[in-house]
Amino acid sequence: MAIGKQPDVGDEGDGEGGDSIFAEINITPLTDVFLVMVIIFMVSALAVQVERNQEKKKITQEQVEAEQEKRSGIKVNLPSGAAQEIDPSKASLVLVIPIQGDVQVGGKAMKDVELDNLFRIAFQKDKNTQVVLKADKGVQHGKVVNLMERAKSSGLTRLAIGTSGGG
């Protein structure tokens, strides 16, 4: 008897007698199971990939914050915001304003007179110098405004407030 054929009732010429076994395999349910498994694997792979991308983004953000902390020498708790990034190719003067203590530039604490001189020198070197104020969330608003006014009085008009990403 041939595979896939049902034996005829009167077919006794195949040498097996009349009691042959039905030998057809139905692969439709097997195919359905495999297709469902493929879909599950595709969705799982996509979820894993999205999670990895978020993890990489978080690590990159942490590295940027660590690098900024190294440059400034002090860690401040910046407010969050979604503004565009400042162009790093342009000259910039980064002021770090901690909750307690003096304003710092490049990790060095500066008094008011030193800051005024620094603003004047920066303006003389490049009139388009950007002043970036990285103030801790807890710093009084008046202290930040005072620094902005002093920078403006020295001629520096490009002022920016530093924030942590994700506002």
C-alpha positions as CSV (number, residue, x, y, z in Angstrom):
1,M,0.0,0.0,0.0
2,A,1.2,3.5,-0.7
3,I,1.6,6.1,2.0
4,G,-1.1,8.7,2.0
5,K,-3.7,6.4,0.5
6,Q,-6.5,4.9,2.4
7,P,-6.9,1.2,1.7
8,D,-9.9,0.2,-0.4
9,V,-12.3,-2.2,1.2
10,G,-11.7,-4.8,-1.5
11,D,-8.0,-4.2,-2.0
12,E,-6.3,-7.4,-0.9
13,G,-3.6,-7.6,-3.5
14,D,-1.0,-5.7,-1.5
15,G,0.0,-8.7,0.6
16,E,-0.9,-7.2,3.9
17,G,-4.4,-8.5,4.2
18,G,-7.4,-6.2,4.6
19,D,-6.3,-4.7,8.0
20,S,-3.9,-1.9,6.8
21,I,-3.2,1.1,9.0
22,F,-4.2,4.7,8.0
23,A,-0.7,6.1,7.2
24,E,-1.4,9.8,6.4
25,I,0.3,12.5,8.6
26,N,-1.6,15.8,9.0
27,I,0.9,18.6,9.4
28,T,-1.5,21.5,9.6
29,P,-1.6,21.6,13.5
30,L,2.2,21.3,13.6
31,T,2.5,24.2,11.2
32,D,0.1,26.3,13.3
33,V,2.2,25.7,16.5
34,F,5.4,26.6,14.7
35,L,3.9,29.9,13.3
36,V,2.7,30.8,16.8
37,M,6.2,30.1,18.2
38,V,7.8,32.3,15.5
39,I,5.4,35.2,16.4
40,I,6.2,34.8,20.1
41,F,10.0,34.8,19.4
42,M,9.7,37.9,17.2
43,V,7.8,39.9,19.8
44,S,10.2,38.7,22.6
45,A,13.2,39.7,20.5
46,L,11.7,43.1,19.9
47,A,11.0,43.7,23.6
48,V,14.5,42.7,24.5
49,Q,16.0,45.0,21.9
50,V,13.9,48.0,23.1
51,E,15.0,47.3,26.7
52,R,18.7,47.1,25.7
53,N,18.4,50.4,23.8
54,Q,16.8,52.1,26.9
55,E,19.6,50.7,29.0
56,K,22.3,52.0,26.6
57,K,20.6,55.4,26.6
58,K,20.6,55.4,30.4
59,I,24.3,54.4,30.6
60,T,25.2,57.1,28.0
61,Q,23.3,59.7,30.0
62,E,25.1,58.6,33.2
63,Q,28.5,58.8,31.4
64,V,27.7,62.4,30.2
65,E,26.7,63.4,33.8
66,A,29.9,61.8,35.2
67,E,32.0,63.6,32.6
68,Q,30.4,66.9,33.4
69,E,30.9,66.3,37.1
70,K,34.6,65.6,36.5
71,R,34.9,68.9,34.6
72,S,33.1,71.0,37.2
73,G,34.5,69.2,40.2
74,I,31.1,69.2,42.1
75,K,27.9,67.3,41.8
76,V,24.7,69.4,41.5
77,N,21.1,68.2,41.3
78,L,20.0,69.9,38.1
79,P,16.4,70.4,37.3
80,S,15.0,68.4,34.4
81,G,14.2,70.0,31.0
82,A,13.7,69.0,27.4
83,A,15.4,72.0,25.7
84,Q,17.8,71.5,22.8
85,E,21.5,70.9,23.5
86,I,24.0,73.8,23.4
87,D,26.4,73.8,20.6
88,P,29.7,72.6,22.1
89,S,31.8,73.9,19.2
90,K,31.1,77.5,20.4
91,A,33.1,79.0,23.3
92,S,31.2,78.6,26.5
93,L,31.7,79.5,30.2
94,V,30.1,76.9,32.5
95,L,29.2,78.2,36.0
96,V,28.3,75.5,38.6
97,I,26.1,76.9,41.4
98,P,25.9,74.4,44.4
99,I,23.3,74.7,47.1
100,Q,26.0,75.9,49.6
101,G,29.3,77.6,48.8
102,D,30.7,79.8,46.1
103,V,30.0,79.6,42.4
104,Q,32.5,77.4,40.6
105,V,34.2,77.6,37.2
106,G,36.2,74.6,36.1
107,G,36.1,73.2,39.7
108,K,37.5,76.4,41.2
109,A,35.4,78.4,43.7
110,M,35.2,82.1,42.7
111,K,34.2,85.2,44.5
112,D,32.1,88.0,43.0
113,V,35.0,90.1,41.9
114,E,36.7,87.2,40.2
115,L,33.5,86.3,38.4
116,D,33.1,89.9,37.1
117,N,36.7,89.8,35.8
118,L,36.1,86.4,34.2
119,F,33.0,87.7,32.5
120,R,34.9,90.7,31.1
121,I,37.8,88.6,29.9
122,A,35.4,86.1,28.2
123,F,33.6,89.0,26.5
124,Q,36.9,90.5,25.3
125,K,38.0,87.1,23.8
126,D,34.7,86.3,22.1
127,K,31.6,88.5,22.2
128,N,29.5,85.3,21.4
129,T,30.7,83.4,24.5
130,Q,27.8,81.3,25.9
131,V,27.4,81.4,29.7
132,V,25.9,78.1,31.0
133,L,24.5,78.3,34.5
134,K,24.2,74.8,36.1
135,A,22.4,75.5,39.3
136,D,21.2,72.9,41.8
137,K,17.4,72.6,42.2
138,G,17.6,73.9,45.7
139,V,19.5,77.1,44.8
140,Q,17.5,80.3,45.4
141,H,16.2,81.8,42.2
142,G,17.6,85.2,43.1
143,K,21.2,83.9,43.1
144,V,20.8,82.6,39.6
145,V,19.2,85.8,38.3
146,N,22.0,87.8,40.0
147,L,24.6,85.9,38.1
148,M,22.7,86.3,34.8
149,E,22.5,90.1,35.4
150,R,26.2,90.3,36.1
151,A,27.1,88.4,33.0
152,K,24.8,90.7,30.9
153,S,26.3,93.8,32.4
154,S,29.7,92.5,31.2
155,G,28.3,92.3,27.7
156,L,27.7,88.5,27.6
157,T,24.2,88.1,26.2
158,R,24.1,84.4,25.3
159,L,22.9,82.8,28.6
160,A,21.7,79.2,29.1
161,I,20.4,77.2,32.0
162,G,21.8,73.7,32.4
163,T,19.3,70.9,33.0
164,S,19.4,67.2,33.1
165,G,17.6,65.5,30.2
166,G,14.1,64.2,30.1
167,G,11.9,67.1,31.1
